[in-house]
Each structure stands twice: as C-alpha cells, then as structure tokens.
Amino acid sequence: MIEIDDLGRLCICPEKEEFTLIFRTATEVHWDGKGRFLYSPKPQEWSYFEWYKHITSVVMEEFNCELLLNSNTRFDNLPENLLNQILLK
C-alpha cells in the first residue's frame, strides 16, 4: 500500500521486506516497525512524488532492494496527479 497518512507523511508498505535499520542512512526515510511501513516527513520543500522517488532510491541504494508496484498494490488518500506520477514512473 502507498498512502498519505493523517500526519501528512507519505507511507510505503512493502509486501515482504522490513527496513528496521534505514534510520542509519540519515536520509530522512524512516521505518515504522509497528505498522511495517517506510515513511517520509510531511513534505515542505519536496513534493510527495520527490519523496516517493527518494524513498525508493534509498531502499535500492542502501539495501539493494527494488520496491515494485504490482496488481495487489493499494493506494489510499493520494491526489490523482501523484497517483499518475507513481504509476508512470
């Protein structure tokens, strides 16, 4: 699932992997162990799409893991333009 939560954070819930040590990358990408999702701070200078690209690239660079969309990926509370950007990436 990819969503914007009630705190305004972009959250990405990977299907299988856990990234409990992502805080060590000092990239402002975080892991919520209870909810099992990656998240960004609420965007200020960057757009949600820039945060999406940043989260996925940090995971690839630091963990050699590609976060892919599939037919089971759910999207919640995303503006249409952000959803389109993610789907076209």
PDB file of N, CA, C and O in Angstrom:
ATOM      1  N   MET A   1       0.845  -1.178   0.000  1.00  0.00           N
ATOM      2  CA  MET A   1       0.000   0.000   0.000  1.00  0.00           C
ATOM      3  C   MET A   1       0.886   1.235   0.000  1.00  0.00           C
ATOM      4  O   MET A   1       1.951   1.252   0.617  1.00  0.00           O
ATOM      5  N   ILE A   2       0.434   2.260  -0.694  1.00  0.00           N
ATOM      6  CA  ILE A   2       1.070   3.571  -0.674  1.00  0.00           C
ATOM      7  C   ILE A   2      -0.022   4.544  -0.270  1.00  0.00           C
ATOM      8  O   ILE A   2      -1.101   4.568  -0.861  1.00  0.00           O
ATOM      9  N   GLU A   3       0.272   5.347   0.744  1.00  0.00           N
ATOM     10  CA  GLU A   3      -0.757   6.276   1.219  1.00  0.00           C
ATOM     11  C   GLU A   3      -0.138   7.540   1.786  1.00  0.00           C
ATOM     12  O   GLU A   3       1.049   7.585   2.108  1.00  0.00           O
ATOM     13  N   ILE A   4      -0.959   8.550   1.898  1.00  0.00           N
ATOM     14  CA  ILE A   4      -0.633   9.732   2.686  1.00  0.00           C
ATOM     15  C   ILE A   4      -1.453   9.592   3.956  1.00  0.00           C
ATOM     16  O   ILE A   4      -2.683   9.561   3.915  1.00  0.00           O
ATOM     17  N   ASP A   5      -0.756   9.506   5.090  1.00  0.00           N
ATOM     18  CA  ASP A   5      -1.468   9.248   6.352  1.00  0.00           C
ATOM     19  C   ASP A   5      -2.017  10.535   6.959  1.00  0.00           C
ATOM     20  O   ASP A   5      -1.873  11.614   6.385  1.00  0.00           O
ATOM     21  N   ASP A   6      -2.642  10.412   8.113  1.00  0.00           N
ATOM     22  CA  ASP A   6      -3.276  11.552   8.782  1.00  0.00           C
ATOM     23  C   ASP A   6      -2.275  12.621   9.220  1.00  0.00           C
ATOM     24  O   ASP A   6      -2.660  13.763   9.470  1.00  0.00           O
ATOM     25  N   LEU A   7      -0.998  12.257   9.315  1.00  0.00           N
ATOM     26  CA  LEU A   7       0.047  13.217   9.689  1.00  0.00           C
ATOM     27  C   LEU A   7       0.673  13.884   8.470  1.00  0.00           C
ATOM     28  O   LEU A   7       1.570  14.716   8.608  1.00  0.00           O
ATOM     29  N   GLY A   8       0.206  13.523   7.279  1.00  0.00           N
ATOM     30  CA  GLY A   8       0.724  14.116   6.052  1.00  0.00           C
ATOM     31  C   GLY A   8       1.991  13.454   5.539  1.00  0.00           C
ATOM     32  O   GLY A   8       2.665  13.999   4.665  1.00  0.00           O
ATOM     33  N   ARG A   9       2.324  12.279   6.076  1.00  0.00           N
ATOM     34  CA  ARG A   9       3.524  11.573   5.638  1.00  0.00           C
ATOM     35  C   ARG A   9       3.189  10.649   4.471  1.00  0.00           C
ATOM     36  O   ARG A   9       2.100  10.079   4.411  1.00  0.00           O
ATOM     37  N   LEU A  10       4.129  10.511   3.552  1.00  0.00           N
ATOM     38  CA  LEU A  10       3.994   9.521   2.507  1.00  0.00           C
ATOM     39  C   LEU A  10       4.462   8.196   3.082  1.00  0.00           C
ATOM     40  O   LEU A  10       5.587   8.099   3.571  1.00  0.00           O
ATOM     41  N   CYS A  11       3.623   7.181   3.033  1.00  0.00           N
ATOM     42  CA  CYS A  11       3.928   5.874   3.618  1.00  0.00           C
ATOM     43  C   CYS A  11       3.908   4.810   2.530  1.00  0.00           C
ATOM     44  O   CYS A  11       3.001   4.761   1.699  1.00  0.00           O
ATOM     45  N   ILE A  12       4.927   3.962   2.556  1.00  0.00           N
ATOM     46  CA  ILE A  12       5.024   2.856   1.608  1.00  0.00           C
ATOM     47  C   ILE A  12       5.151   1.571   2.420  1.00  0.00           C
ATOM     48  O   ILE A  12       6.097   1.397   3.187  1.00  0.00           O
ATOM     49  N   CYS A  13       4.193   0.685   2.239  1.00  0.00           N
ATOM     50  CA  CYS A  13       4.178  -0.595   2.970  1.00  0.00           C
ATOM     51  C   CYS A  13       4.691  -1.690   2.048  1.00  0.00           C
ATOM     52  O   CYS A  13       3.961  -2.138   1.164  1.00  0.00           O
ATOM     53  N   PRO A  14       5.937  -2.131   2.235  1.00  0.00           N
ATOM     54  CA  PRO A  14       6.428  -3.224   1.390  1.00  0.00           C
ATOM     55  C   PRO A  14       5.723  -4.532   1.723  1.00  0.00           C
ATOM     56  O   PRO A  14       5.308  -4.753   2.861  1.00  0.00           O
ATOM     57  N   GLU A  15       5.593  -5.377   0.741  1.00  0.00           N
ATOM     58  CA  GLU A  15       4.866  -6.628   0.913  1.00  0.00           C
ATOM     59  C   GLU A  15       5.595  -7.597   1.840  1.00  0.00           C
ATOM     60  O   GLU A  15       4.964  -8.253   2.669  1.00  0.00           O
ATOM     61  N   LYS A  16       6.932  -7.692   1.705  1.00  0.00           N
ATOM     62  CA  LYS A  16       7.660  -8.702   2.461  1.00  0.00           C
ATOM     63  C   LYS A  16       8.795  -8.149   3.313  1.00  0.00           C
ATOM     64  O   LYS A  16       8.969  -8.572   4.456  1.00  0.00           O
ATOM     65  N   GLU A  17       9.553  -7.229   2.785  1.00  0.00           N
ATOM     66  CA  GLU A  17      10.775  -6.771   3.430  1.00  0.00           C
ATOM     67  C   GLU A  17      10.507  -5.854   4.618  1.00  0.00           C
ATOM     68  O   GLU A  17       9.449  -5.234   4.722  1.00  0.00           O
ATOM     69  N   GLU A  18      11.489  -5.786   5.509  1.00  0.00           N
ATOM     70  CA  GLU A  18      11.476  -4.837   6.618  1.00  0.00           C
ATOM     71  C   GLU A  18      12.770  -4.040   6.563  1.00  0.00           C
ATOM     72  O   GLU A  18      13.818  -4.581   6.210  1.00  0.00           O
ATOM     73  N   PHE A  19      12.706  -2.776   6.904  1.00  0.00           N
ATOM     74  CA  PHE A  19      13.865  -1.894   6.816  1.00  0.00           C
ATOM     75  C   PHE A  19      14.119  -1.216   8.156  1.00  0.00           C
ATOM     76  O   PHE A  19      14.145   0.011   8.261  1.00  0.00           O
ATOM     77  N   THR A  20      14.304  -2.039   9.164  1.00  0.00           N
ATOM     78  CA  THR A  20      14.427  -1.544  10.537  1.00  0.00           C
ATOM     79  C   THR A  20      15.648  -0.668  10.751  1.00  0.00           C
ATOM     80  O   THR A  20      15.654   0.145  11.676  1.00  0.00           O
ATOM     81  N   LEU A  21      16.678  -0.802   9.936  1.00  0.00           N
ATOM     82  CA  LEU A  21      17.909  -0.027  10.125  1.00  0.00           C
ATOM     83  C   LEU A  21      18.030   1.147   9.162  1.00  0.00           C
ATOM     84  O   LEU A  21      19.105   1.737   9.043  1.00  0.00           O
ATOM     85  N   ILE A  22      16.956   1.493   8.479  1.00  0.00           N
ATOM     86  CA  ILE A  22      17.038   2.563   7.490  1.00  0.00           C
ATOM     87  C   ILE A  22      17.384   3.914   8.120  1.00  0.00           C
ATOM     88  O   ILE A  22      17.900   4.800   7.438  1.00  0.00           O
ATOM     89  N   PHE A  23      17.106   4.076   9.409  1.00  0.00           N
ATOM     90  CA  PHE A  23      17.448   5.335  10.085  1.00  0.00           C
ATOM     91  C   PHE A  23      18.946   5.608  10.010  1.00  0.00           C
ATOM     92  O   PHE A  23      19.364   6.764  10.065  1.00  0.00           O
ATOM     93  N   ARG A  24      19.751   4.573   9.887  1.00  0.00           N
ATOM     94  CA  ARG A  24      21.209   4.731   9.825  1.00  0.00           C
ATOM     95  C   ARG A  24      21.672   5.428   8.550  1.00  0.00           C
ATOM     96  O   ARG A  24      22.808   5.898   8.478  1.00  0.00           O
ATOM     97  N   THR A  25      20.815   5.495   7.558  1.00  0.00           N
ATOM     98  CA  THR A  25      21.194   6.128   6.298  1.00  0.00           C
ATOM     99  C   THR A  25      21.178   7.653   6.394  1.00  0.00           C
ATOM    100  O   THR A  25      21.721   8.330   5.521  1.00  0.00           O
ATOM    101  N   ALA A  26      20.572   8.192   7.427  1.00  0.00           N
ATOM    102  CA  ALA A  26      20.474   9.654   7.628  1.00  0.00           C
ATOM    103  C   ALA A  26      19.919  10.346   6.387  1.00  0.00           C
ATOM    104  O   ALA A  26      20.448  11.365   5.944  1.00  0.00           O
ATOM    105  N   THR A  27      18.845   9.781   5.828  1.00  0.00           N
ATOM    106  CA  THR A  27      18.243  10.306   4.609  1.00  0.00           C
ATOM    107  C   THR A  27      16.828  10.837   4.819  1.00  0.00           C
ATOM    108  O   THR A  27      16.147  11.184   3.854  1.00  0.00           O
ATOM    109  N   GLU A  28      16.389  10.902   6.057  1.00  0.00           N
ATOM    110  CA  GLU A  28      15.036  11.306   6.436  1.00  0.00           C
ATOM    111  C   GLU A  28      13.975  10.287   6.017  1.00  0.00           C
ATOM    112  O   GLU A  28      12.784  10.598   6.011  1.00  0.00           O
ATOM    113  N   VAL A  29      14.397   9.094   5.672  1.00  0.00           N
ATOM    114  CA  VAL A  29      13.475   7.999   5.414  1.00  0.00           C
ATOM    115  C   VAL A  29      13.443   7.157   6.679  1.00  0.00           C
ATOM    116  O   VAL A  29      14.489   6.810   7.227  1.00  0.00           O
ATOM    117  N   HIS A  30      12.249   6.830   7.140  1.00  0.00           N
ATOM    118  CA  HIS A  30      12.084   6.137   8.411  1.00  0.00           C
ATOM    119  C   HIS A  30      11.284   4.855   8.236  1.00  0.00           C
ATOM    120  O   HIS A  30      10.608   4.658   7.227  1.00  0.00           O
ATOM    121  N   TRP A  31      11.374   3.984   9.243  1.00  0.00           N
ATOM    122  CA  TRP A  31      10.623   2.729   9.274  1.00  0.00           C
ATOM    123  C   TRP A  31       9.748   2.708  10.507  1.00  0.00           C
ATOM    124  O   TRP A  31      10.231   2.944  11.615  1.00  0.00           O
ATOM    125  N   ASP A  32       8.477   2.431  10.332  1.00  0.00           N
ATOM    126  CA  ASP A  32       7.558   2.249  11.447  1.00  0.00           C
ATOM    127  C   ASP A  32       7.406   0.743  11.651  1.00  0.00           C
ATOM    128  O   ASP A  32       6.736   0.071  10.865  1.00  0.00           O
ATOM    129  N   GLY A  33       8.027   0.216  12.703  1.00  0.00           N
ATOM    130  CA  GLY A  33       8.021  -1.217  12.947  1.00  0.00           C
ATOM    131  C   GLY A  33       6.658  -1.769  13.296  1.00  0.00           C
ATOM    132  O   GLY A  33       6.330  -2.897  12.927  1.00  0.00           O
ATOM    133  N   LYS A  34       5.872  -0.999  13.993  1.00  0.00           N
ATOM    134  CA  LYS A  34       4.535  -1.466  14.384  1.00  0.00           C
ATOM    135  C   LYS A  34       3.617  -1.571  13.159  1.00  0.00           C
ATOM    136  O   LYS A  34       2.910  -2.562  12.977  1.00  0.00           O
ATOM    137  N   GLY A  35       3.647  -0.537  12.335  1.00  0.00           N
ATOM    138  CA  GLY A  35       2.796  -0.534  11.142  1.00  0.00           C
ATOM    139  C   GLY A  35       3.437  -1.182   9.930  1.00  0.00           C
ATOM    140  O   GLY A  35       2.768  -1.412   8.922  1.00  0.00           O
ATOM    141  N   ARG A  36       4.756  -1.486  10.020  1.00  0.00           N
ATOM    142  CA  ARG A  36       5.524  -2.101   8.937  1.00  0.00           C
ATOM    143  C   ARG A  36       5.484  -1.273   7.658  1.00  0.00           C
ATOM    144  O   ARG A  36       5.112  -1.777   6.598  1.00  0.00           O
ATOM    145  N   PHE A  37       5.875   0.013   7.760  1.00  0.00           N
ATOM    146  CA  PHE A  37       5.932   0.842   6.565  1.00  0.00           C
ATOM    147  C   PHE A  37       7.083   1.831   6.640  1.00  0.00           C
ATOM    148  O   PHE A  37       7.528   2.227   7.717  1.00  0.00           O
ATOM    149  N   LEU A  38       7.547   2.215   5.459  1.00  0.00           N
ATOM    150  CA  LEU A  38       8.522   3.288   5.296  1.00  0.00           C
ATOM    151  C   LEU A  38       7.745   4.586   5.229  1.00  0.00           C
ATOM    152  O   LEU A  38       6.612   4.615   4.750  1.00  0.00           O
ATOM    153  N   TYR A  39       8.354   5.659   5.707  1.00  0.00           N
ATOM    154  CA  TYR A  39       7.661   6.942   5.600  1.00  0.00           C
ATOM    155  C   TYR A  39       8.632   8.099   5.513  1.00  0.00           C
ATOM    156  O   TYR A  39       9.787   8.010   5.931  1.00  0.00           O
ATOM    157  N   SER A  40       8.129   9.179   4.960  1.00  0.00           N
ATOM    158  CA  SER A  40       8.872  10.432   4.853  1.00  0.00           C
ATOM    159  C   SER A  40       8.282  11.430   5.835  1.00  0.00           C
ATOM    160  O   SER A  40       7.174  11.238   6.335  1.00  0.00           O
ATOM    161  N   PRO A  41       9.025  12.499   6.112  1.00  0.00           N
ATOM    162  CA  PRO A  41       8.373  13.580   6.860  1.00  0.00           C
ATOM    163  C   PRO A  41       7.314  14.240   5.970  1.00  0.00           C
ATOM    164  O   PRO A  41       7.300  14.042   4.756  1.00  0.00           O
ATOM    165  N   LYS A  42       6.450  15.008   6.577  1.00  0.00           N
ATOM    166  CA  LYS A  42       5.460  15.764   5.800  1.00  0.00           C
ATOM    167  C   LYS A  42       6.221  16.700   4.861  1.00  0.00           C
ATOM    168  O   LYS A  42       7.073  17.462   5.318  1.00  0.00           O
ATOM    169  N   PRO A  43       5.933  16.657   3.564  1.00  0.00           N
ATOM    170  CA  PRO A  43       6.691  17.474   2.612  1.00  0.00           C
ATOM    171  C   PRO A  43       6.606  18.968   2.903  1.00  0.00           C
ATOM    172  O   PRO A  43       5.547  19.507   3.226  1.00  0.00           O
ATOM    173  N   GLN A  44       7.745  19.604   2.778  1.00  0.00           N
ATOM    174  CA  GLN A  44       7.810  21.056   2.873  1.00  0.00           C
ATOM    175  C   GLN A  44       8.439  21.609   1.600  1.00  0.00           C
ATOM    176  O   GLN A  44       7.793  22.341   0.850  1.00  0.00           O
ATOM    177  N   GLU A  45       9.699  21.259   1.357  1.00  0.00           N
ATOM    178  CA  GLU A  45      10.369  21.732   0.146  1.00  0.00           C
ATOM    179  C   GLU A  45      10.176  20.776  -1.019  1.00  0.00           C
ATOM    180  O   GLU A  45      10.101  21.203  -2.171  1.00  0.00           O
ATOM    181  N   TRP A  46      10.097  19.497  -0.728  1.00  0.00           N
ATOM    182  CA  TRP A  46       9.913  18.488  -1.768  1.00  0.00           C
ATOM    183  C   TRP A  46       8.440  18.145  -1.916  1.00  0.00           C
ATOM    184  O   TRP A  46       7.655  18.279  -0.977  1.00  0.00           O
ATOM    185  N   SER A  47       8.084  17.699  -3.109  1.00  0.00           N
ATOM    186  CA  SER A  47       6.720  17.220  -3.346  1.00  0.00           C
ATOM    187  C   SER A  47       6.614  15.771  -2.864  1.00  0.00           C
ATOM    188  O   SER A  47       7.621  15.130  -2.563  1.00  0.00           O
ATOM    189  N   TYR A  48       5.394  15.274  -2.797  1.00  0.00           N
ATOM    190  CA  TYR A  48       5.198  13.873  -2.440  1.00  0.00           C
ATOM    191  C   TYR A  48       5.894  12.955  -3.452  1.00  0.00           C
ATOM    192  O   TYR A  48       6.474  11.937  -3.076  1.00  0.00           O
ATOM    193  N   PHE A  49       5.832  13.316  -4.720  1.00  0.00           N
ATOM    194  CA  PHE A  49       6.476  12.476  -5.728  1.00  0.00           C
ATOM    195  C   PHE A  49       7.990  12.468  -5.552  1.00  0.00           C
ATOM    196  O   PHE A  49       8.623  11.425  -5.717  1.00  0.00           O
ATOM    197  N   GLU A  50       8.567  13.593  -5.226  1.00  0.00           N
ATOM    198  CA  GLU A  50      10.013  13.621  -4.947  1.00  0.00           C
ATOM    199  C   GLU A  50      10.351  12.730  -3.756  1.00  0.00           C
ATOM    200  O   GLU A  50      11.372  12.042  -3.770  1.00  0.00           O
ATOM    201  N   TRP A  51       9.507  12.736  -2.728  1.00  0.00           N
ATOM    202  CA  TRP A  51       9.722  11.841  -1.587  1.00  0.00           C
ATOM    203  C   TRP A  51       9.557  10.385  -2.002  1.00  0.00           C
ATOM    204  O   TRP A  51      10.313   9.529  -1.545  1.00  0.00           O
ATOM    205  N   TYR A  52       8.596  10.091  -2.848  1.00  0.00           N
ATOM    206  CA  TYR A  52       8.416   8.726  -3.335  1.00  0.00           C
ATOM    207  C   TYR A  52       9.692   8.248  -4.039  1.00  0.00           C
ATOM    208  O   TYR A  52      10.194   7.161  -3.752  1.00  0.00           O
ATOM    209  N   LYS A  53      10.206   9.059  -4.952  1.00  0.00           N
ATOM    210  CA  LYS A  53      11.427   8.704  -5.667  1.00  0.00           C
ATOM    211  C   LYS A  53      12.601   8.562  -4.700  1.00  0.00           C
ATOM    212  O   LYS A  53      13.434   7.670  -4.857  1.00  0.00           O
ATOM    213  N   HIS A  54      12.664   9.435  -3.711  1.00  0.00           N
ATOM    214  CA  HIS A  54      13.750   9.388  -2.726  1.00  0.00           C
ATOM    215  C   HIS A  54      13.685   8.098  -1.899  1.00  0.00           C
ATOM    216  O   HIS A  54      14.700   7.422  -1.727  1.00  0.00           O
ATOM    217  N   ILE A  55      12.521   7.764  -1.398  1.00  0.00           N
ATOM    218  CA  ILE A  55      12.375   6.541  -0.592  1.00  0.00           C
ATOM    219  C   ILE A  55      12.777   5.321  -1.414  1.00  0.00           C
ATOM    220  O   ILE A  55      13.554   4.487  -0.948  1.00  0.00           O
ATOM    221  N   THR A  56      12.258   5.212  -2.622  1.00  0.00           N
ATOM    222  CA  THR A  56      12.567   4.038  -3.436  1.00  0.00           C
ATOM    223  C   THR A  56      14.041   3.980  -3.815  1.00  0.00           C
ATOM    224  O   THR A  56      14.615   2.894  -3.890  1.00  0.00           O
ATOM    225  N   SER A  57      14.659   5.128  -4.053  1.00  0.00           N
ATOM    226  CA  SER A  57      16.085   5.107  -4.406  1.00  0.00           C
ATOM    227  C   SER A  57      16.957   4.798  -3.195  1.00  0.00           C
ATOM    228  O   SER A  57      17.965   4.105  -3.337  1.00  0.00           O
ATOM    229  N   VAL A  58      16.602   5.290  -2.006  1.00  0.00           N
ATOM    230  CA  VAL A  58      17.365   4.966  -0.795  1.00  0.00           C
ATOM    231  C   VAL A  58      17.302   3.468  -0.525  1.00  0.00           C
ATOM    232  O   VAL A  58      18.318   2.854  -0.200  1.00  0.00           O
ATOM    233  N   VAL A  59      16.125   2.880  -0.656  1.00  0.00           N
ATOM    234  CA  VAL A  59      15.974   1.443  -0.435  1.00  0.00           C
ATOM    235  C   VAL A  59      16.822   0.662  -1.439  1.00  0.00           C
ATOM    236  O   VAL A  59      17.446  -0.334  -1.075  1.00  0.00           O
ATOM    237  N   MET A  60      16.849   1.105  -2.696  1.00  0.00           N
ATOM    238  CA  MET A  60      17.649   0.416  -3.711  1.00  0.00           C
ATOM    239  C   MET A  60      19.146   0.573  -3.427  1.00  0.00           C
ATOM    240  O   MET A  60      19.895  -0.403  -3.463  1.00  0.00           O
ATOM    241  N   GLU A  61      19.569   1.791  -3.150  1.00  0.00           N
ATOM    242  CA  GLU A  61      20.998   2.054  -2.949  1.00  0.00           C
ATOM    243  C   GLU A  61      21.540   1.432  -1.664  1.00  0.00           C
ATOM    244  O   GLU A  61      22.643   0.885  -1.660  1.00  0.00           O
ATOM    245  N   GLU A  62      20.793   1.509  -0.601  1.00  0.00           N
ATOM    246  CA  GLU A  62      21.295   1.067   0.702  1.00  0.00           C
ATOM    247  C   GLU A  62      21.006  -0.406   1.011  1.00  0.00           C
ATOM    248  O   GLU A  62      21.740  -1.035   1.774  1.00  0.00           O
ATOM    249  N   PHE A  63      19.938  -0.955   0.420  1.00  0.00           N
ATOM    250  CA  PHE A  63      19.535  -2.317   0.750  1.00  0.00           C
ATOM    251  C   PHE A  63      19.482  -3.240  -0.463  1.00  0.00           C
ATOM    252  O   PHE A  63      19.151  -4.420  -0.347  1.00  0.00           O
ATOM    253  N   ASN A  64      19.816  -2.681  -1.641  1.00  0.00           N
ATOM    254  CA  ASN A  64      19.782  -3.455  -2.881  1.00  0.00           C
ATOM    255  C   ASN A  64      18.434  -4.154  -3.053  1.00  0.00           C
ATOM    256  O   ASN A  64      18.359  -5.334  -3.395  1.00  0.00           O
ATOM    257  N   CYS A  65      17.393  -3.398  -2.809  1.00  0.00           N
ATOM    258  CA  CYS A  65      16.026  -3.925  -2.873  1.00  0.00           C
ATOM    259  C   CYS A  65      15.174  -2.948  -3.682  1.00  0.00           C
ATOM    260  O   CYS A  65      15.106  -1.760  -3.368  1.00  0.00           O
ATOM    261  N   GLU A  66      14.533  -3.458  -4.712  1.00  0.00           N
ATOM    262  CA  GLU A  66      13.688  -2.616  -5.546  1.00  0.00           C
ATOM    263  C   GLU A  66      12.237  -2.739  -5.100  1.00  0.00           C
ATOM    264  O   GLU A  66      11.682  -3.837  -5.064  1.00  0.00           O
ATOM    265  N   LEU A  67      11.634  -1.617  -4.765  1.00  0.00           N
ATOM    266  CA  LEU A  67      10.217  -1.601  -4.402  1.00  0.00           C
ATOM    267  C   LEU A  67       9.398  -1.478  -5.675  1.00  0.00           C
ATOM    268  O   LEU A  67       9.461  -0.465  -6.372  1.00  0.00           O
ATOM    269  N   LEU A  68       8.633  -2.511  -5.969  1.00  0.00           N
ATOM    270  CA  LEU A  68       7.860  -2.558  -7.206  1.00  0.00           C
ATOM    271  C   LEU A  68       6.369  -2.508  -6.927  1.00  0.00           C
ATOM    272  O   LEU A  68       5.893  -2.983  -5.896  1.00  0.00           O
ATOM    273  N   LEU A  69       5.653  -1.927  -7.860  1.00  0.00           N
ATOM    274  CA  LEU A  69       4.191  -1.952  -7.800  1.00  0.00           C
ATOM    275  C   LEU A  69       3.732  -3.245  -8.454  1.00  0.00           C
ATOM    276  O   LEU A  69       4.383  -3.752  -9.367  1.00  0.00           O
ATOM    277  N   ASN A  70       2.618  -3.771  -7.990  1.00  0.00           N
ATOM    278  CA  ASN A  70       2.021  -4.930  -8.648  1.00  0.00           C
ATOM    279  C   ASN A  70       0.502  -4.794  -8.593  1.00  0.00           C
ATOM    280  O   ASN A  70      -0.021  -3.788  -8.114  1.00  0.00           O
ATOM    281  N   SER A  71      -0.185  -5.792  -9.075  1.00  0.00           N
ATOM    282  CA  SER A  71      -1.645  -5.710  -9.147  1.00  0.00           C
ATOM    283  C   SER A  71      -2.300  -5.677  -7.764  1.00  0.00           C
ATOM    284  O   SER A  71      -3.469  -5.312  -7.641  1.00  0.00           O
ATOM    285  N   ASN A  72      -1.555  -6.053  -6.731  1.00  0.00           N
ATOM    286  CA  ASN A  72      -2.078  -6.007  -5.365  1.00  0.00           C
ATOM    287  C   ASN A  72      -1.813  -4.688  -4.652  1.00  0.00           C
ATOM    288  O   ASN A  72      -2.316  -4.465  -3.551  1.00  0.00           O
ATOM    289  N   THR A  73      -1.022  -3.809  -5.278  1.00  0.00           N
ATOM    290  CA  THR A  73      -0.696  -2.535  -4.634  1.00  0.00           C
ATOM    291  C   THR A  73      -1.957  -1.693  -4.490  1.00  0.00           C
ATOM    292  O   THR A  73      -2.674  -1.443  -5.459  1.00  0.00           O
ATOM    293  N   ARG A  74      -2.205  -1.267  -3.264  1.00  0.00           N
ATOM    294  CA  ARG A  74      -3.347  -0.386  -2.984  1.00  0.00           C
ATOM    295  C   ARG A  74      -2.831   1.032  -2.777  1.00  0.00           C
ATOM    296  O   ARG A  74      -1.708   1.236  -2.316  1.00  0.00           O
ATOM    297  N   PHE A  75      -3.647   1.985  -3.116  1.00  0.00           N
ATOM    298  CA  PHE A  75      -3.323   3.397  -2.936  1.00  0.00           C
ATOM    299  C   PHE A  75      -4.426   4.022  -2.103  1.00  0.00           C
ATOM    300  O   PHE A  75      -5.609   3.797  -2.359  1.00  0.00           O
ATOM    301  N   ASP A  76      -4.039   4.809  -1.106  1.00  0.00           N
ATOM    302  CA  ASP A  76      -5.032   5.412  -0.229  1.00  0.00           C
ATOM    303  C   ASP A  76      -4.691   6.878   0.004  1.00  0.00           C
ATOM    304  O   ASP A  76      -3.561   7.221   0.352  1.00  0.00           O
ATOM    305  N   ASN A  77      -5.671   7.720  -0.192  1.00  0.00           N
ATOM    306  CA  ASN A  77      -5.552   9.142   0.121  1.00  0.00           C
ATOM    307  C   ASN A  77      -4.467   9.841  -0.708  1.00  0.00           C
ATOM    308  O   ASN A  77      -3.780  10.730  -0.205  1.00  0.00           O
ATOM    309  N   LEU A  78      -4.313   9.442  -1.976  1.00  0.00           N
ATOM    310  CA  LEU A  78      -3.352  10.095  -2.866  1.00  0.00           C
ATOM    311  C   LEU A  78      -4.098  10.971  -3.852  1.00  0.00           C
ATOM    312  O   LEU A  78      -5.101  10.547  -4.426  1.00  0.00           O
ATOM    313  N   PRO A  79      -3.612  12.199  -4.056  1.00  0.00           N
ATOM    314  CA  PRO A  79      -4.216  13.018  -5.107  1.00  0.00           C
ATOM    315  C   PRO A  79      -4.006  12.340  -6.467  1.00  0.00           C
ATOM    316  O   PRO A  79      -3.033  11.611  -6.658  1.00  0.00           O
ATOM    317  N   GLU A  80      -4.899  12.578  -7.381  1.00  0.00           N
ATOM    318  CA  GLU A  80      -4.848  11.914  -8.686  1.00  0.00           C
ATOM    319  C   GLU A  80      -3.532  12.176  -9.416  1.00  0.00           C
ATOM    320  O   GLU A  80      -2.989  11.272 -10.051  1.00  0.00           O
ATOM    321  N   ASN A  81      -3.011  13.411  -9.332  1.00  0.00           N
ATOM    322  CA  ASN A  81      -1.763  13.709 -10.039  1.00  0.00           C
ATOM    323  C   ASN A  81      -0.589  12.909  -9.462  1.00  0.00           C
ATOM    324  O   ASN A  81       0.283  12.475 -10.216  1.00  0.00           O
ATOM    325  N   LEU A  82      -0.551  12.709  -8.155  1.00  0.00           N
ATOM    326  CA  LEU A  82       0.506  11.913  -7.540  1.00  0.00           C
ATOM    327  C   LEU A  82       0.359  10.447  -7.944  1.00  0.00           C
ATOM    328  O   LEU A  82       1.350   9.798  -8.280  1.00  0.00           O
ATOM    329  N   LEU A  83      -0.833   9.931  -7.915  1.00  0.00           N
ATOM    330  CA  LEU A  83      -1.074   8.553  -8.326  1.00  0.00           C
ATOM    331  C   LEU A  83      -0.600   8.339  -9.758  1.00  0.00           C
ATOM    332  O   LEU A  83       0.062   7.342 -10.049  1.00  0.00           O
ATOM    333  N   ASN A  84      -0.929   9.257 -10.648  1.00  0.00           N
ATOM    334  CA  ASN A  84      -0.495   9.154 -12.042  1.00  0.00           C
ATOM    335  C   ASN A  84       1.022   9.197 -12.162  1.00  0.00           C
ATOM    336  O   ASN A  84       1.602   8.436 -12.937  1.00  0.00           O
ATOM    337  N   GLN A  85       1.671  10.076 -11.409  1.00  0.00           N
ATOM    338  CA  GLN A  85       3.133  10.155 -11.446  1.00  0.00           C
ATOM    339  C   GLN A  85       3.763   8.841 -11.002  1.00  0.00           C
ATOM    340  O   GLN A  85       4.710   8.363 -11.626  1.00  0.00           O
ATOM    341  N   ILE A  86       3.247   8.260  -9.937  1.00  0.00           N
ATOM    342  CA  ILE A  86       3.783   6.995  -9.425  1.00  0.00           C
ATOM    343  C   ILE A  86       3.561   5.885 -10.434  1.00  0.00           C
ATOM    344  O   ILE A  86       4.469   5.093 -10.685  1.00  0.00           O
ATOM    345  N   LEU A  87       2.392   5.812 -11.007  1.00  0.00           N
ATOM    346  CA  LEU A  87       2.090   4.745 -11.965  1.00  0.00           C
ATOM    347  C   LEU A  87       2.907   4.867 -13.248  1.00  0.00           C
ATOM    348  O   LEU A  87       3.195   3.864 -13.901  1.00  0.00           O
ATOM    349  N   LEU A  88       3.275   6.078 -13.606  1.00  0.00           N
ATOM    350  CA  LEU A  88       4.045   6.291 -14.835  1.00  0.00           C
ATOM    351  C   LEU A  88       5.551   6.255 -14.638  1.00  0.00           C
ATOM    352  O   LEU A  88       6.308   6.292 -15.608  1.00  0.00           O
ATOM    353  N   LYS A  89       5.990   6.183 -13.387  1.00  0.00           N
ATOM    354  CA  LYS A  89       7.436   6.204 -13.091  1.00  0.00           C
ATOM    355  C   LYS A  89       8.137   5.019 -13.693  1.00  0.00           C
ATOM    356  O   LYS A  89       9.351   4.878 -13.544  1.00  0.00           O
TER     357      LYS A  89
END
